[in-house]
Amino acid sequence: MALVNAKEMLTKAKEGHYAVGQFNINNLEWTKAVLLTAQELNSPVILGVSEGAGKYMCGYKTVVGMVNGMLEELNITVPVALHLDHGSYEGAKACIAAGFSSVMFDGSHYPIAENVEKTTELVQICADKNLSIEAEVGSIGGEEDGVVGMGECADPNECKMIADLGVTMLAAGIGNIHGVYPENWAGLSFDTLDAVQKLTGSMPLVLHGGTGIPADMIKKAITLGVSKINVNTECQLSFAAATRKYIEEGKDQKGKGFDPRKLLAPGFEAIKATVKEKMELFGSVNKA
């Protein structure tokens, strides 16, 4: 199945009161693990690529080639979107040219007028090419490719301003952060989320920083209009823990245990388990 833009899957998720997971990919193992799990669970899925991960994987064209090759070779039939995560204005244009089916333009650090101007241009480009586009209002806490946010809450009126530009989905800061949540984290601001949904209506809302948010908060956020939830750190942590265990048990020193296909296998399975757990929590199983 060819890559699709995310509009249809997210519209269905909003109407059906579940969320589609965006799982960031970092290499071949990550991509294969996410795609196979989505296929096994009959779930739509979004593959997220940060600009840093894009560079690490030798550029956006390389990523597009790898993903398209896997869709064919693995006989993937569920809807899959390839999405730029927290893209710059230039990065969004580069991913559009490379063949991504969806992009995020993160203009949250610009004054609202400049965010509107740049988003408007990119919305038109994506509309012409039948691509989906995500915009952001209110920075997400933590660090993502050098962009640091304090986890602020978005202004609902600014969210409506951006939503009205014709974006496919909107990421609104509601106190969420990237990475591991600190012990003193105040939790999600459901009042902000509720206010944003009331002003943006049927617009699918996006929750960044899905790692570590308690399950009850995830479920409540979905009832308040969140239709896409991003997960990255949790897959990285599970991959690292499984790889560490394999090496600490000395399995890399037995036979050909040092072969990367064997060395990375436990981490690969750990990613699959994490993705499965999240898809079940988000309610996207059998929604393809």
GUGUPA-299981 format. One record per residue: residue in three letters; x, y, z of N, C-alpha, C in turn; residue number from 1. Coordinates in steps of 0.05 Angstrom, whole numbers, plus 32768, in hexadecimal, padded with zeros to 4 digits. Last residue first. Example, Ala and Ser with C-alpha at 12.3 -4.5 7.8 and 13.67 -1.06 7.14 Angstrom:
# GUGUPA-299981
  zaba   n.X   n.Y   n.Z  ca.X  ca.Y  ca.Z   c.X   c.Y   c.Z  vexba
   SER  8101  7FD3  808E  8111  7FEB  808F  8102  8001  809D      2
   ALA  8108  7F8E  809C  80F6  7FA6  809C  8108  7FBE  809C      1
END
This chain:
# GUGUPA-299981
  zaba   n.X   n.Y   n.Z  ca.X  ca.Y  ca.Z   c.X   c.Y   c.Z  vexba
   ALA  7F60  7FFF  80DE  7F6C  8005  80C3  7F56  8003  80AE    288
   LYS  7F51  7FF2  8110  7F44  800A  8105  7F4F  8011  80E9    287
   ASN  7F69  7FCB  812E  7F53  7FC3  811C  7F44  7FDB  8112    286
   VAL  7F7E  7FF9  815F  7F7F  7FDE  8156  7F65  7FD7  8146    285
   SER  7F7B  802B  8177  7F7D  802A  815A  7F7D  800E  814E    284
   GLY  7F7D  8039  81AD  7F64  802F  81A1  7F63  802C  8184    283
   PHE  7FA8  8046  81CC  7F9C  805B  81BC  7F81  8053  81AE    282
   LEU  7FB4  8014  81E2  7FAC  802A  81F3  7F9D  803F  81E4    281
   GLU  7FC4  7FF9  81B3  7FAD  7FEE  81C3  7FA2  8004  81D5    280
   MET  7FF0  8017  81A5  7FD9  8015  8193  7FC0  800B  81A1    279
   LYS  8012  800E  81D1  8007  8028  81CC  7FEF  8028  81BA    278
   GLU  801D  7FD7  81CC  8011  7FE1  81E5  8004  7FFC  81E0    277
   LYS  8036  7FD7  819A  801D  7FC8  819E  800E  7FD3  81B7    276
   VAL  8064  7FF5  81A6  8051  7FFF  8192  8036  7FF1  8196    275
   THR  807D  7FD2  81CA  8075  7FED  81D2  8060  7FF8  81C0    274
   ALA  8087  7FA5  81A9  8076  7FA3  81C1  806C  7FBE  81CB    273
   LYS  80A9  7FBB  8183  808F  7FB0  817B  807C  7FAE  8193    272
   ILE  80D5  7FC8  81A4  80C6  7FDD  8196  80AB  7FD3  818E    271
   ALA  80E4  7F94  81B1  80DB  7FA6  81C6  80CC  7FBE  81BB    270
   GLU  80F6  7F80  8181  80DE  7F74  818D  80D3  7F86  81A3    269
   PHE  8123  7FA1  817C  810E  7FA1  8167  80F4  7F96  8173    268
   GLY  8141  7F8F  81A7  8138  7FAB  81A6  8121  7FAE  8193    267
   PRO  814D  7F5A  8197  813D  7F5F  81AF  8132  7F7C  81B0    266
   ALA  816B  7F65  8165  8151  7F58  8165  8141  7F5C  817F    265
   LEU  819E  7F79  8164  8188  7F8D  8164  816C  7F80  8166    264
   LEU  81BD  7F4B  8163  81C1  7F5F  8178  81AA  7F72  817B    263
   LYS  81AE  7F32  8134  81A7  7F26  814E  81A9  7F3A  8165    262
   ARG  81C0  7F56  810F  81A4  7F4B  810C  819B  7F3D  8125    261
   PRO  81F5  7F5F  811E  81E1  7F73  8123  81C4  7F6A  8120    260
   ASP  8216  7F2C  8140  820A  7F33  8126  81F4  7F48  812B    259
   PHE  8224  7F19  8170  822C  7F35  816A  8221  7F3E  814F    258
   GLY  8217  7EE5  8173  8205  7EF8  8180  820C  7F15  817B    257
   LYS  822B  7EB6  815D  822B  7ECF  814D  8218  7EE4  8158    256
   GLY  823F  7E9D  819A  823B  7E98  817E  823E  7EB1  816E    255
   LYS  823C  7ED1  81C9  8237  7EB4  81C4  8230  7EB0  81A7    254
   GLN  823E  7F05  81D2  8258  7EF7  81D2  8254  7ED9  81CE    253
   ASP  820C  7F18  81D8  821B  7F22  81C0  8235  7F14  81BD    252
   LYS  81FC  7F06  8208  81F2  7EF8  81F0  8201  7F00  81D7    251
   GLY  8206  7F1B  823A  821C  7F10  822B  8214  7F01  8211    250
   GLU  81E2  7F38  8255  81E0  7F1A  8259  81F6  7F0C  8248    249
   GLU  81ED  7F6A  8242  81F5  7F64  825E  81F4  7F46  8264    248
   ILE  81D6  7F65  820F  81F3  7F68  8212  81FC  7F60  822E    247
   TYR  819F  7F61  821C  81AC  7F4D  820A  81CA  7F4D  820D    246
   LYS  8197  7F90  8239  8194  7F75  8246  81A2  7F60  8236    245
   ARG  819F  7FB7  8212  81B1  7FB6  8229  81AF  7F9A  8236    244
   THR  8173  7FAD  81F1  818E  7FAA  81E7  81A2  7FA7  81FD    243
   ALA  8149  7FB9  8214  814B  7F9E  8209  8167  7F99  81FE    242
   ALA  8153  7FF0  821D  8153  7FDD  8233  8156  7FC0  822A    241
   ALA  814F  8007  81EA  8168  8008  81F9  8169  7FF3  820F    240
   PHE  8119  7FFD  81DD  812E  7FF3  81CC  8149  7FF1  81DB    239
   SER  8101  801B  8205  80FD  7FFE  8205  8112  7FF0  81F4    238
   LEU  8112  804F  81F8  8119  8043  8212  8116  8025  8212    237
   GLN  80FC  8056  81C5  8119  8057  81C8  8122  804A  81E3    236
   CYS  80C6  8053  81D1  80D2  803E  81BF  80F0  803E  81C2    235
   GLU  80C2  8081  81F0  80BC  8067  81FB  80C7  8050  81EB    234
   THR  80CF  80AC  81CC  80E1  80A5  81E2  80DC  8089  81ED    233
   ASN  80A0  80AB  81AA  80BB  80A8  81A0  80CD  809D  81B7    232
   VAL  805F  80B8  8194  8070  80A8  81A7  808B  80A5  819A    231
   ASN  8026  80E1  8190  8041  80DB  8188  8051  80CC  819D    230
   ILE  7FE4  80D8  817B  7FF6  80D9  8192  8012  80D0  818A    229
   LYS  7FA9  80F2  8163  7FC4  80E9  815B  7FD6  80ED  8174    228
   SER  7F7C  8107  8178  7F78  80F1  8164  7F93  80E6  815A    227
   VAL  7F5A  8126  81AB  7F74  811D  81A2  7F71  8105  8190    226
   GLY  7F27  8132  81BF  7F2D  8139  81A4  7F49  8132  819A    225
   LEU  7F1B  8120  81F1  7F1A  813D  81ED  7F26  8145  81D2    224
   THR  7F24  80EB  81F2  7F08  80F3  81F4  7F05  8111  81EE    223
   ILE  7F5C  80ED  81F3  7F4F  80E3  81DB  7F31  80EC  81DB    222
   ALA  7F65  80FD  8227  7F6D  810F  8211  7F5F  8107  81F7    221
   LYS  7F55  80CF  8242  7F45  80E8  8245  7F4B  80FB  822F    220
   LYS  7F7D  80AC  8233  7F62  80A6  822C  7F50  80BF  822E    219
   ILE  7FAA  80C6  824A  7FA9  80C1  822D  7F8C  80BD  8224    218
   MET  7F9D  80C3  8280  7F9F  80DD  8273  7F9E  80DB  8254    217
   ASP  7FA0  808C  8288  7F86  809A  828C  7F86  80B5  827F    216
   ALA  7FD6  8081  827E  7FC2  8077  826C  7FA7  8085  826F    215
   PRO  8005  80B8  8285  7FF5  80A2  8290  7FDD  809A  827E    214
   ILE  803B  80C2  825A  8021  80CD  8263  8010  80B6  826D    213
   GLY  8067  80A7  8246  8066  80AC  8262  804C  80BA  826C    212
   THR  8066  80C3  8207  8075  80B1  8218  8071  80BA  8235    211
   GLY  8050  80EB  81E7  803F  80D6  81F2  804C  80C3  8205    210
   GLY  805E  811E  81D1  8069  8115  81EA  8059  80FF  81F7    209
   HIS  8021  813B  81B6  803E  8134  81B5  8047  812B  81D0    208
   LEU  7FE4  8131  819D  7FF2  8132  81B7  800F  8129  81B3    207
   VAL  7FBA  8155  8172  7FD1  8144  8175  7FDE  8148  8191    206
   LEU  7F76  8153  8159  7F8B  815F  8169  7FA1  814B  816F    205
   PRO  7F4F  815E  811F  7F5E  814A  8130  7F75  8158  813F    204
   MET  7F19  818A  811E  7F35  8187  8119  7F42  8172  812B    203
   SER  7EE4  8194  812A  7EEB  8179  8120  7F08  8175  811A    202
   GLY  7EF2  81C8  8155  7EDD  81B6  814B  7EE7  819B  8143    201
   THR  7F0F  81F1  816B  7F19  81E6  8152  7F06  81D0  8146    200
   LEU  7EF7  8200  819A  7EFB  8215  8186  7F03  8209  816B    199
   LYS  7EF5  81D2  81B7  7EDC  81E0  81B4  7EDF  81F5  819D    198
   GLN  7F2B  81C4  81BA  7F19  81B4  81AA  7EFF  81C3  81A4    197
   VAL  7F3F  81EC  81DD  7F48  81EA  81C1  7F35  81DB  81B0    196
   ALA  7F24  81DE  820C  7F1F  81F9  8200  7F28  81F9  81E3    195
   ASP  7F3A  81AC  8216  7F1D  81AF  8211  7F17  81C9  8203    194
   LEU  7F70  81BA  821E  7F68  81A8  8208  7F4B  81AB  8201    193
   THR  7F6B  81D9  824C  7F76  81E5  8233  7F6D  81D4  821C    192
   ASP  7F58  81B3  826F  7F48  81CB  826B  7F51  81D8  8251    191
   PHE  7F80  818E  8272  7F69  8187  8263  7F56  819F  825E    190
   SER  7FC1  8190  8272  7FAC  81A4  8277  7F93  819D  8266    189
   LEU  7FE4  8158  828E  7FD8  8166  8277  7FC3  817A  8280    188
   GLY  8015  8162  82C4  8000  8154  82B5  7FF5  8165  829E    187
   ALA  8040  8178  82DE  8025  8180  82E7  800F  8171  82D9    186
   TRP  8079  8155  82F4  8068  815E  82DD  804C  8162  82E6    185
   ASN  809F  8145  8317  808E  815B  8320  807C  8166  8309    184
   GLU  80BC  811D  82FE  80AA  8116  8314  8097  812C  831C    183
   PRO  80BB  8128  82B6  80C7  812A  82D1  80B2  8124  82E6    182
   TYR  80B6  80FA  8280  80A9  810E  8290  80B6  810F  82AC    181
   VAL  80E4  80F4  824B  80D9  80E8  8264  80CE  80FE  8275    180
   GLY  80CE  8112  820C  80E1  8105  821E  80D3  80F9  8237    179
   HIS  80A9  814F  8209  80B7  8139  81FC  80C9  812C  8211    178
   ILE  806B  815F  822C  8087  8163  8226  8092  814B  8217    177
   ASN  802E  8184  8237  803C  816C  8230  8059  8172  8229    176
   GLY  800F  81B1  823D  8020  81A9  8254  802F  8190  824F    175
   ILE  7FF8  81B3  820C  7FE6  81B1  8223  7FF5  81A8  823C    174
   GLY  7FFE  81CE  81CC  800C  81C9  81E5  7FF8  81C9  81FD    173
   ALA  7FE1  81AE  8196  7FDE  81C4  81A9  7FED  81BC  81C3    172
   ALA  7FE4  819F  8154  7FF1  8198  816E  7FEF  81B1  8180    171
   LEU  7FB3  818E  8126  7FBE  81A3  8136  7FCA  8198  8150    170
   MET  7FA9  817D  80E1  7FA9  8176  80FD  7FB8  818B  810C    169
   THR  7FA6  8195  80B0  7F98  817C  80B3  7F95  8175  80D1    168
   VAL  7F97  81DC  80A7  7FA9  81C6  80AE  7F99  81AC  80B2    167
   GLY  7F7A  820A  809B  7F76  81F2  808A  7F8A  81DB  8090    166
   LEU  7F79  8235  80BA  7F89  8237  80A2  7F86  821F  8090    165
   ASP  7F5F  8229  80E9  7F4F  8235  80D3  7F5E  8238  80B9    164
   ALA  7F89  821B  810B  7F77  8206  8100  7F67  8210  80E8    163
   ILE  7F9D  824D  8118  7FAD  823B  8108  7F9C  8225  80FB    162
   MET  7F72  8262  8136  7F7D  8271  811F  7F8D  825F  810C    161
   LYS  7F6C  823C  815D  7F57  823F  814A  7F61  824E  8131    160
   CYS  7F9C  8247  8179  7F97  822C  816D  7F82  822E  8158    159
   GLU  7F91  8279  818C  7FA6  8276  8178  7FA4  825B  816A    158
   ASN  7F6A  826B  81B1  7F63  827D  819A  7F78  827C  8184    157
   PRO  7F86  824B  81D6  7F71  823F  81C5  7F69  8251  81AE    156
   ASP  7FCA  824C  81DE  7FB3  825E  81DE  7F9D  8253  81CC    155
   ALA  7FE8  8213  81FE  7FE2  8223  81E6  7FCA  8236  81EC    154
   CYS  8015  820F  8233  7FFA  8209  8229  7FF3  821D  8213    153
   GLU  8059  81F6  8231  8045  820A  8236  802A  8201  822B    152
   GLY  8089  81DA  8235  8070  81CD  823A  805A  81E0  8240    151
   MET  80B6  81F4  8226  80B2  81F2  8242  8097  81E4  8249    150
   GLY  80E3  81DC  81F3  80CA  81E8  81FB  80C5  81E3  8219    149
   VAL  8118  81DF  81C6  8110  81DA  81E2  80F6  81E9  81E8    148
   VAL  8133  81C0  8191  811F  81D3  8197  8114  81CD  81B3    147
   GLY  8156  8196  8189  8162  81B0  8190  814D  81C5  8196    146
   ASP  8134  816A  817E  8147  8174  816A  8150  8191  8170    145
   GLU  810F  817B  81B2  810C  816C  8199  811E  8178  8184    144
   GLU  8107  817C  81F8  8118  8182  81E1  8112  8170  81CA    143
   GLY  80D1  8197  8221  80E7  8185  821B  80F6  818E  8203    142
   GLY  808D  81A7  820B  80A4  81A8  821D  80B9  8194  8215    141
   ILE  8076  81C8  81D1  8076  81B0  81E1  808F  81AF  81F2    140
   SER  805A  820A  81CB  8070  81F7  81C8  806D  81DF  81DB    139
   GLY  8025  821E  81A6  802D  8219  81C2  8042  8204  81C2    138
   VAL  800F  81FC  816E  800C  8214  817E  8013  820E  819B    137
   GLU  801E  81DE  812F  8020  81DE  814D  801D  81FB  8158    136
   ALA  8004  81B4  80FB  800F  81CD  8105  800F  81CC  8123    135
   GLU  8008  8185  80C6  8004  818A  80E3  8011  81A5  80EA    134
   ILE  7FEC  816F  808A  7FFE  8181  8098  7FF5  8186  80B5    133
   SER  7FEB  813F  8054  7FE0  814A  806D  7FF5  815B  807A    132
   LEU  7FE6  8149  800C  7FF5  8141  8024  7FE7  814C  803D    131
   ASN  7FD9  8157  7FD7  7FC9  8143  7FE6  7FD9  8138  7FFD    130
   LYS  7FF2  8181  7FBF  7FFF  8167  7FBC  7FF0  8151  7FCB    129
   ASP  7FD4  81AD  7FCE  7FD9  81A8  7FB1  7FE4  818C  7FAC    128
   ALA  7FD8  81AB  8005  7FBE  81A6  7FF8  7FC1  81A0  7FDA    127
   CYS  800E  81B8  800C  8004  819D  8013  7FEA  8197  8006    126
   ILE  800D  81EE  7FFC  801E  81DB  7FEE  8014  81BE  7FF3    125
   GLN  7FE9  8203  8022  7FE2  8203  8006  7FF3  81EF  7FF6    124
   VAL  8005  81FB  8051  7FEB  81EF  804E  7FE3  81ED  8030    123
   LEU  8031  821C  804A  8035  81FF  8049  801B  81F0  8046    122
   GLU  8019  824F  804E  8027  8247  8035  8029  8229  8033    121
   THR  8005  824D  8083  7FF3  8251  806C  8000  8248  8052    120
   THR  8034  8249  80A1  8021  8232  80A0  800E  8234  8088    119
   LYS  8049  827C  809A  8058  8264  8090  8045  824C  808D    118
   GLU  8020  829C  80B2  802A  82A1  8097  8037  8288  808B    117
   VAL  801B  8287  80E6  8004  8287  80D4  800E  8289  80B7    116
   ASN  804E  8293  80FA  8045  8277  80FA  802E  8274  80E6    115
   GLU  804C  82CA  80F8  805F  82BC  80E6  8057  829E  80E4    114
   ALA  8025  82D3  811F  8021  82DD  8104  8033  82CF  80F0    113
   ILE  803B  82BE  814E  8023  82B1  8142  801F  82BA  8125    112
   PRO  8082  82B6  814C  806A  82C7  8153  8053  82BC  8143    111
   TYR  809A  8272  8151  8098  828B  8143  8081  829C  814F    110
   HIS  8096  8242  8169  80AA  8254  8174  80AA  826F  8166    109
   SER  8072  8225  814B  8069  822E  8165  807D  8242  8172    108
   GLY  8074  820E  811A  8079  822B  811B  8073  8236  8136    107
   ASP  8080  81D5  8100  8080  81DF  811B  8088  81FD  811C    106
   PHE  805F  81B1  80D3  806E  81CA  80D5  806B  81D5  80F1    105
   MET  8061  816F  80C0  805A  8182  80D6  806C  819A  80D3    104
   VAL  8046  814B  8088  805B  815A  8096  804F  816A  80AD    103
   SER  803E  8111  805F  8033  8123  8074  804B  8132  8080    102
   SER  8057  80F1  803D  803B  80F4  8038  802E  8108  804C    101
   PHE  8096  8100  801C  8087  80FB  8035  8069  80FF  802E    100
   GLY  80B6  810C  7FEF  80A1  80F8  7FED  8093  80F0  8006     99
   ALA  80D9  8136  7FEC  80E4  811B  7FED  80CF  8105  7FEB     98
   ALA  80BA  8164  7FEE  80C8  815E  7FD5  80D2  8141  7FD4     97
   ILE  80AA  8161  8023  8096  8160  800E  80A3  8158  7FF3     96
   CYS  80DB  8167  803C  80CD  814D  803E  80B7  814B  8029     95
   ALA  80E7  819C  802F  80F9  8187  8026  80EB  816C  8027     94
   LYS  80BE  81B8  8048  80C0  81B9  802B  80D1  81A2  8020     93
   ALA  80CB  81AC  807D  80B2  81A4  8073  80B2  81A3  8054     92
   GLY  80FD  81C6  8082  80FB  81A9  8084  80E1  819E  8079     91
   GLU  80EF  81FC  807F  80FF  81F0  806A  80FD  81D2  806A     90
   TYR  80D0  81FF  80AE  80C5  8207  8095  80D4  81FB  807E     89
   SER  80DC  81C3  80D5  80E0  81DF  80D0  80D2  81E5  80B5     88
   GLY  80B3  8192  80F6  80C2  819C  80DF  80C5  81BA  80DF     87
   HIS  80A0  816B  811B  80AC  8184  8123  80BE  8190  810E     86
   ASP  80A6  8135  80EE  809F  813D  8109  80AE  8157  8111     85
   LEU  8089  8121  80B2  809E  8130  80BE  8096  813A  80DA     84
   HIS  806F  80E0  80A5  806A  80FB  80AF  8083  8108  80BB     83
   LEU  804C  80B4  8081  8068  80BB  8087  8069  80D9  808D     82
   ALA  8017  8088  8090  8020  80A3  8089  803D  80A7  8091     81
   VAL  7FF4  8050  807D  800D  805A  8089  8013  8076  807E     80
   PRO  7FBF  8022  8084  7FC7  803D  807D  7FE0  8046  808C     79
   VAL  7FD4  7FDD  8076  7FC6  7FF1  8087  7FCF  800D  807E     78
   THR  7FF3  7FBB  8059  7FD9  7FC4  804D  7FCA  7FD8  805E     77
   ILE  8032  7FA7  8047  8023  7FB7  805A  800A  7FC1  804D     76
   ASN  8059  7F81  8034  803C  7F7F  802D  802B  7F8E  8042     75
   LEU  808E  7F88  8039  8080  7F7D  8050  8062  7F7A  804C     74
   GLU  809A  7FA1  8008  80A7  7F87  800F  8099  7F79  8026     73
   GLU  807B  7FD1  800A  8078  7FBD  7FF5  8082  7FA2  7FFD     72
   LEU  808C  7FEB  8037  806F  7FE8  8033  806A  7FD2  801E     71
   MET  80C4  7FEC  802F  80B8  7FDA  8043  809A  7FD6  803F     70
   GLY  80C8  8013  8007  80D1  7FF8  8002  80C5  7FE4  8016     69
   ASN  80B5  8040  8022  80A6  8035  800B  80AE  8019  8004     68
   VAL  80DF  8044  8048  80C3  803F  8050  80B3  8034  8039     67
   MET  810C  804E  8028  810B  8037  803B  80EE  8030  8042     66
   GLY  80FE  807C  800C  8104  8064  7FFE  8102  804B  800F     65
   VAL  80F8  80A0  8037  80E1  809A  8025  80E6  8080  8016     64
   VAL  812D  80A1  804A  8116  8098  805B  80FF  8090  804A     63
   THR  8148  80B7  801E  814F  809C  8028  8138  8090  8038     62
   LYS  8131  80E9  801C  812C  80D7  8006  8133  80BA  800E     61
   TYR  8143  8100  804C  8127  80F9  8049  8122  80E6  8032     60
   GLY  8182  80E6  8067  8171  80F8  8058  8156  80EE  8053     59
   CYS  819C  80C0  8086  81A7  80C7  806C  8195  80D8  805B     58
   MET  8189  80BB  80B9  8183  80A5  80A6  818A  80AD  8089     57
   TYR  8197  80EB  80D0  81A5  80D2  80D9  81A0  80BC  80C5     56
   LYS  8172  810D  80B8  818F  8110  80B2  819E  80F7  80B9     55
   GLY  8144  80FA  80D2  8146  80FA  80B4  8163  80FC  80AC     54
   ALA  814E  8104  8106  814D  80E8  80FE  814F  80E6  80E0     53
   GLY  814A  813D  8103  8163  8130  810C  8164  8113  8103     52
   GLU  8115  8144  80F5  812A  814D  80E3  8145  8140  80EA     51
   SER  80F0  8107  8103  80F9  8122  810A  810F  812A  80F6     50
   VAL  80BB  80E4  80EC  80D7  80E8  80E7  80DF  8105  80EF     49
   GLY  8089  80B3  80F9  8093  80CE  80FD  80B1  80CF  80F8     48
   LEU  8057  8091  80DA  8074  8090  80DF  807F  80AC  80E1     47
   ILE  8019  807F  80F0  8029  8095  80E6  8046  8091  80EE     46
   VAL  7FE7  804E  80E1  7FFE  8057  80EF  800C  806E  80E1     45
   PRO  7FAE  8023  80ED  7FBB  8038  80DE  7FD3  8042  80EE     44
   SER  7FB1  7FDD  80FC  7FAF  7FF9  8105  7FBB  800C  80F1     43
   ASN  7FB5  7FA5  8100  7FA2  7FB2  80EE  7F9C  7FCF  80F6     42
   LEU  7FDC  7F8E  811C  7FC6  7F97  812C  7FB0  7FA5  811B     41
   GLU  8001  7F82  80F3  7FF7  7F6C  8104  7FDD  7F74  8114     40
   GLN  800B  7FB6  80E0  7FFE  7FA2  80CF  7FF2  7F8C  80E0     39
   ALA  8024  7FCD  810C  800C  7FD9  8102  7FFD  7FC5  80F1     38
   THR  8051  7FAB  810F  803E  7FAC  8125  8023  7FB7  811C     37
   LEU  806B  7FB7  80DF  8062  7F9C  80E4  804D  7F9B  80FA     36
   LEU  8077  7FEE  80E8  8066  7FE6  80D2  805B  7FCA  80D7     35
   VAL  809A  7FED  8115  8080  7FFC  8116  806D  7FF2  8100     34
   ALA  80C4  7FCD  8102  80B5  7FC5  811A  809A  7FD3  811B     33
   LYS  80D7  7FEA  80D6  80CD  7FCF  80D2  80BB  7FC7  80EA     32
   THR  80EA  8019  80F1  80D5  801A  80DC  80C8  7FFF  80D8     31
   TRP  8112  8005  8114  80FB  8014  811E  80E4  8013  810A     30
   GLU  8136  7FEE  80F0  8128  7FDD  8104  810F  7FEB  810E     29
   LEU  8148  801B  80D2  8139  8005  80C5  8129  7FF4  80D9     28
   ASN  813D  8055  80FC  814D  8044  80EA  813B  802E  80DF     27
   ASN  8118  8074  8116  8133  807C  8117  8146  806C  8105     26
   ILE  80D5  808E  811A  80E8  807A  8111  8104  8085  8110     25
   ASN  809F  8099  8147  80B7  80A3  8139  80CA  808D  8132     24
   PHE  805D  808D  813D  8075  8081  8149  808D  808A  8139     23
   GLN  8020  80A3  814B  8037  80AA  813B  804F  809F  814A     22
   GLY  7FE2  8081  814F  7FFD  8086  815A  8010  808F  8145     21
   VAL  7FA2  809C  8151  7FB6  808E  8141  7FD1  8095  814C     20
   ALA  7F6D  8092  8180  7F83  80A2  8176  7F96  8090  8165     19
   TYR  7F25  8097  8183  7F3E  8089  8189  7F54  809B  817E     18
   HIS  7EF1  80A8  8173  7EFB  80AC  818F  7F12  8099  8196     17
   GLY  7EDF  80A9  8140  7EDC  8090  814E  7EE7  8091  816A     16
   GLU  7EEB  80DC  812E  7ECF  80D4  812E  7ECB  80BB  8140     15
   LYS  7F23  80DA  8132  7F14  80EE  8141  7EF6  80E6  8144     14
   ALA  7F2D  80B0  810F  7F35  80AD  812B  7F25  80C1  813C     13
   LYS  7F1D  80C5  80DE  7F0F  80AD  80E8  7F15  80AA  8106     12
   THR  7F42  80EE  80DA  7F26  80F4  80DB  7F16  80DD  80E6     11
   LEU  7F71  80CF  80D7  7F6C  80E0  80EF  7F4F  80E9  80F1     10
   MET  7F6C  80B5  80A6  7F6F  80A5  80BE  7F69  80B5  80D8      9
   GLU  7F68  80E2  8083  7F52  80CF  8086  7F54  80BF  80A0      8
   LYS  7F9B  80FD  808A  7F81  810A  808F  7F6B  80F6  8094      7
   ALA  7FCE  80EE  8080  7FC2  80E5  8099  7FA6  80EE  809D      6
   ASN  7FDC  80D0  8040  7FDD  80E7  8052  7FCC  80DF  806A      5
   VAL  7FFF  8092  8035  7FE7  80A3  8034  7FEB  80BB  8045      4
   LEU  8028  8068  800D  8025  807B  8023  800C  808B  801F      3
   ALA  800A  802C  7FF0  801A  8045  7FEE  8015  8056  8007      2
   MET  8011  7FE8  8000  8000  8000  8000  8012  8019  8000      1
END
